[in-house]
Amino acid sequence: MKKLNIYIIRQYIGTFIFTFVVAIFILLMNFLWTWVDELIGKGVEFSVMFKLLFFTSVTFVPMALPLAILLSSLMCFGNLGEYYELVAMKASGISTWKVMRPLLYFSLTMSVMGFFFSNNVMPVANLKMQSTLYDVTHKKMTLEVPEGVFYRGIDKYVIKIAKKSKDGNWMYDVMVYDHTDNKGNVKVTVADSGYMAMTHSQREMILTLYDGYNYTEMIDDKDYRTNRPFQKMAFKRQIVTFDMSQFDMKHMSEEAFKKHQTMLNIKQLNVAIDSLNLAYDNRMEHNNEALINRFQHLNADQELYERADKKLKKKKGDAIENDTIPIFLWPLLNNIPEKERQPIISMALNSTTNMKESLSITTNSMRRDRTNIKKHEQVLNQKFTLSVACILFFFIGAPLGAIIRKGGLGMPVVVSVVFFVIYYVITIIGERVAVNGDMSVFLGAWISSIVLFPVGIFLTFKATTDADLLDAEAWRKFFSKRKKDTTI
């Protein structure tokens, strides 16, 4: 039995490593395809790009690990069934459950390792990946002046060229707008040709211009708007120096990302959730007290208005009747001269509008705080869903492979992708609904596992009882028998 367990584990581990690497590679290609416009053409060093891709690959482990377990389990048992090795084991008195047992232990080990990985490694990987990605995406493109367009890549300069040489160093019909004085297009340089080269320190770019003119509008004169003074200077050779430090990649401090929920472990998440809940409750209490005080003042004012209304009913005079003004305000306004009524009404309307906007801003801010708390709780639950997903996909893949009896990369890949897509879609929908407040965070994080758990139990039961779940002939006989019973 030990030799059989070793044989099954060897068959499984090779397939597991292969599928895990393939899953990481596919997810990484999807990442590159998404960010290709931000990564290409910036002259990023190979070490920085390798660091970004490495930490990005690490962050994909929570998605790749369950998929690898599902696919490798399905392929392993599919191969055993296709080559009748599983039948031979059953004929020797070894049940399907006993065959699954060593791989179950392996999946449990992966589950425990996945939990520690999600809690200890993932926060660090997310932090490194996000900070590096921010540095790369906010780095300026390398200096590449195109032909026939105004190039604005250099701060305080605009360059336009008609043509350039094949090596990109020589330029022809050059026009340079100098905005270093922040006075607009008052300095323009035009040259027949120019040569561009970097200094030895790689910190400056030198543009040497030949046979051109400098045009300058003299706007320092008092009457320049009327006289329009203008200066023109010819030159045979002129040098313009550009600071290239703006094209260097500036490294953002990791401290700016450390407080994000994906950068925290379980202990830090619990502390953050408690702090956020306490701050939310204190703010809610403060807002409630402010609202109560406001309504108390309004109630007191309304009582005064009602008393004034009773006294003024005995008096004769012009009464104010306006649909836009509450009835209880009419008696008070009747005591005010007509010239002063409109400013008072406008002031009251402005006060009401400001109060409404203040309440709207407070409500939106409280909603954002609550959403932030839900996101922290969601990440906390995700620390455990990875481990459960590993076991869940094993109980789907292994019995399904024994039932299908097809190995290789054909049917197993299709079935695995279908189940994984169902799991992933349900997870995304549940998490978004939970963050929006229409479902509890716990249910939103675990709903995909809850949905697929009965499927795993059903498939395991069918595999261990040798049920012909996917046998076309068995289903044909079943429906023929049902049809015959119905006819009788």
N, C-alpha and C positions, 0 to 999 in steps of 0.2 A: 504494500500500500504506500510506503514511503517513496519508492521509486516512481510509482504512478503520480503521486503528488508533485514530485520534483519535475517529472516530465510535463505535467499540465502547467506548472508555474513557468517553466522554460518557454513553452509555447505561448504563454500569455504575456510574459514580460517583454519579449521581443516585439510583439504586436503593439503592446502598450507604449513602449518608447517611440516606435515609429509613428503611431497615430498622434501621440502627444506633440512630437516635433512638427508634424504636418499641420496640426491645429494651430500651434503657435505661429508657424510660418504664414498660414492663411490670414490669421488675424493681424499679423504684422504688415502684410501686404495691403490689407484693407486700411490700416492706419496710414501707411505711406501714400496710398491713393487719395486719402482724405486731405492730407497736409502737404501734398507734393508742391503746390504753388508757393507755400511758405518756406519750404526747405531747399528748393532747387535755385541755383543762381546766386547764392549769397556768399560763396567762398568759405563755407563752414569747414573747419578742420576735421580731419578724419577721426581724431580721438573724440571730439565733441559729438560727431554723428554716431559713432560706435556707442558712446555712453548713452545717448538718447535711445537708440534702438535696443540696447541691452535692458535698460530699466523699463522701457515700454513693453518688451517681451515678458518681463517679470510680472507686470500688471495684468497680463492676459492669462496668467495661470488659473485664476478662479473660473474662467470660461473654458479653458482648454482641458483642465484636469477631468471634470465630469464627462466631457465629450470623449476624451481618450478612453476613460473607463467603459463608457457605453459601447464605443466602437470596437475596442479590443476584446471586450467580453463577447460581443456578438460574433466577431470574426473567429475568435478562438473556439467557441462552442459550435459555430457554424462549420468550421473545418473538421472538428471531431465528428460531427454528425454526417458531413458529406462523405468522409472516407470510412464511415462505419466503425470508427474507433469507439464512439459512444455506445453503439449497439453491442460491441464486443465487451465493453465494461459492464453493461447491464446484464449480458448473458453470463458474466462471471460472478454475478450477485452484487455488483456495486451499483447503488442507486444514483440517480442524477444529483440528488442532494449531496451525497458524499463526494461526487466529482466536483461539485461547486464549492465545497467547504474550503479547500486551500486558497481558492481565488477570493472567497469571501473574507478570509483573514487578511489577504493582501489588500483588498479594498478597504477594510477597516483600518489597516495601517495607513493607507493613503488618506483616509478620512481624518485620522488624528493628525497626520503631518499637514494636511490641508488647513486644519484649524489653527495650528501654531504658525503656519505660513501666513495665513490671512491676518492673524493678530499681530505678529512680530515683524514680518518681512514686508507685507503689502504697504503699511504706512510709510516705511522708509522708501520703498520703490516708487510709490506715488509722489512723494515729496521730491525725490531726485528727478523723476520724469517730468513733472509739471514745471519745476524751476528751469530745467534745461530746455524744455519745449518753449517756455516763455522767452528765454534768452535768444533762442534761434529764430523764433517767429518775429521778434521785435528787432532783429538785426537788419540793417539796411542792405539792399542789393549791392553787389559789387559794381564798381564804376564801369558802365558800358554805355557810351553815348551813341544812340542810334542815328541813322541818317534821316534828314528831312523833317525832324520834329524838334520841338523845344524840350530839352532835357532839364528836369528840375531836381535831379537826384543830389546835387551838391547844395548845401545850405547857402542861401544868400547869393546864388549864382544861377543863371539860366543860359544854357549853351545850345546853339543850333549849328549843325554842319550840313553841307550838301553831300559830300562824299568822304570816304576814308579809305586808307590802304588796306590790303588784305591782312596785314599783321595788326591793324587797328591803332597804330601809333601816329601815322600821318593823317591829317585832316585838311579838307579843302573848303574854301568859302565859309570861314568860321565867323560866328557872331556870338559875342559874350555880353550878357547884361549883368552889371555889377550892382547888387542891392545891399552891399555891406553898410552903407550909410542910412538904410531904412527910409529912403526918400523917393522910392519908386523907380521908374525907368528913366533916370536922369543921366546914367553913365552907360554908354554902349561902345563896345570895341568891335571893329570889323577888320578881318584880315584875309588875305588870299589863301594862306596855308598856315598850318601849325603842327607842332610835334609834341606829343604827350608822353611823359615818362615818370616813373616813380623814383624817389630818392633812395639812397642806400638804407636808410632807417625804416623805409616803408611807411613813414608817417605823413609824407607830403607828396602831392602830385604837382609836377611842374609842366605847365603848358607854355611852350615857346612859340610866339606868333611872329609871322613874317609879312612885311609889306601891307600895312593896314593903317587905320585911322581910329583915333579916340574921339568920341562925340560926348560933350558934357553940357547939360543945361545949367546955367548959372542962376540957381534959385535963391542964393543968399542975398541978392540985391533987393532993395525995398520995392522997386517998381518992376520986378521981373515979370509979373503977370501982364503988364502993359508993353514993356520993351522986349521981352522974351530974349534976353542975352544968351548967346550960344558960343561954345568954344570947340574948335576942331584942331586936332594935332595929328600929324602924320608920323609914322615910325617905320624903320626898316626891320627892327627886331625888338620884341617886347616879351617879357617873362611874367606870367601870372602863376601864382602859387596857391594851391588848394589844400586845406587841412583835411587829411584823410582819417583822422581819429573818429569822425562821426560814423565811419563804416566798420569800426571795431565792434565786436560783440560785447555788450555790457552785461555783466553777470548780476542777476537779481538775487538778493539775499534770500536764503531759504526760510528765514524768520517770517517773511511775508506770507508764506503758504502753510506754516506749521499749524495754524489754528483751524484749517479746513477739516471737515469731518472725515474725509478719506485719508487724512494723514495721522489719525489717532488710533491707538489700540483700545482694547475694551476698558481698561482702567481709566484712561484719559477720556473716553467717550462718556462713561458714567459720571465723571466729575463735571464734564462740560454740560451734560444734560441737566444735572442738578442745578448748576449755576444758571443756565438759561431759563429753567422753570422758575427758579427763585426770582430772577430779574423780571420775568414775564408777570408773575403774580404781583410783585411790588408795583410794577407799572400799571397793571390793571386796577389795583386798589387805588392808586393815585388818580387815575382817570375817572374812576367811579366817584371819588370824593369831589373832584372838580365839577362833574356833571350835576351831582346833588346840590352843590352850592349854587350853581347857575339856576337850576330849576326852583330853588327856594326863593331866590331874588325875583324870578319871574312870577311866582305865585303871590309874593308880597305886592308886587306892582299891579297884578291883576285885581287884587282886593281894593287897592286904592282907586283903580279905574272904575270898578263897580260902584263904590261909594260916590264918586264924582258923577256917575251916570244918574244915580237916584236924585241927587241934588239938582242936576241940570234939567231933569224932566219937567220941573215946575216952571222953568224959565222959557221964554219965547226967544227965538232967534234963528239964524240960519244954521241948519244942521248939516253935518258932513256925512255924506253917504257915498262910499267908494268901495267897490268890490275888492280892491287890492289891499284895503286896510281893515283889520279885524274890528268887529262891532264894539268891543269893549274899549277901543282906543278913541272912538268918536267923541265921547264927552270931554276927554282930556284935550283933544285938538280944537274943540269949540271954544275953549278958553284962551287959545293962542291966536294972536293977530294973523290975518291971512298972509301977510308978507313973510312971516316967519315959519309958516306951516311946512312949505315945500322943503327948505333945508333940513328941518327936523325929520321929516319923512325920509328924505334921502339918507340922512345919517343913520336912521334906524334900519333902513334896508341894507346899507353897507355893513352895519354891525351884524345883522342877521346872516348876510352872505359870508362874512369873515368867520362867524361861528360855524357855519355849515362846512366851509372849507377846512377849518381846523379839525372838526370832527372827522371829516373824510380822510385827512392826512393821518390822524391818530389811528383810525380804523385800519388803513392800509399798512401802517407801520406795525401795528399789533399782529396783523395777518402775516406779514413777512417774518416776524419773530416766531410765530407759531409754526410756520413752514420750516424755518431753520431748525427748530426743535425736532420736528418730524423727520427731517433729513438725517439728523444725528441718530435718532432712534432706528431709522432704516439701515444705516451703516452698521449699527450695533447688531441688528438681526442678521445682516449679511455675513457676519463673522461665523455664524453657525450654519447658515443655509448651504455653504460650500461643502461642509463635512457631510451633511445629510444628503446632498445631491450626489455625492460620490457613491454612497451606499444605495441610494434609490436607483441610479442608473445601472448599477451592477445587477440589481434584481429585475431590471427590465432587459438588459442586454444579454446576460447569460441564458436565462430560460428562452428568450426569443431566438437566440442562435441555435439552441438545441431543438426548437420547434421548426425553424426554417430549414436548417441543415444545409446552409449555403455559406461557404467561406469566400475568401478573396475580397476584392474591393468593389464588387458589384452591388448585389442586394443588401449586404450589411451597411454599406455607406449610405444608401438611399434611406433605409429604415432608421439608421442612427440620426441622420440629418433631420428627418421628419419629427422624431421624438424630441430632439434637442431644440428645434425651432418652436415646437409647441411649448416646451418648458420655458424657453427664453421669452417668447411673446407674452405668455401668461405672467411671467415675472415682471416684465416691463410695464404691462398694463396695471397689475396689482400695485406696484410701487408708485406709479404716477397717480392712480386713484387715491392711494393712501396719503400721499403728500398733499393732494388737493383737499383732503379732509372728508372725503366721502366713504372712507373705510379706515378701520384701525390699522396702524402701522404694522402690528404683528401679523394680522391677517394678510395684508398686502405683500409682506415679505415671504410668507410661507404658503401662499395660496397655490403656487405652482407645485410645490411638494405635496400639498394636500390633494391636488387633482390627480397627480401621477402615482401616488402611493397605492390606491386600489388597483391600478393597472399592473404595477409590479407584483402585488400579491396574486392577482389573477393569473399572470403569465407564469409565475413560479409554481403555482398550484397545477396548472395545465402541463408544465414541463415535467414535474416530478411524478405526475400520474399518467404520463405517456399519452396525453390526449392528442387527437388528430386535429389540432386547431387550424392549421393551414393546409391540410390535405384536401385537395379538390375532390378526389374520389369519395372521401368520407362525407363531405358536404353534399355531394350529388346523391349519395345513398340516403342521407338524412332527409333531404327535400323530397326524394322519390317516395320514401316511406310516409312522410307527412301528407303528400298528395294522395297516396293510396288510402290512408286512413280517412281523409276527408271525403273521398269518393264513396267509401263504404258507408 
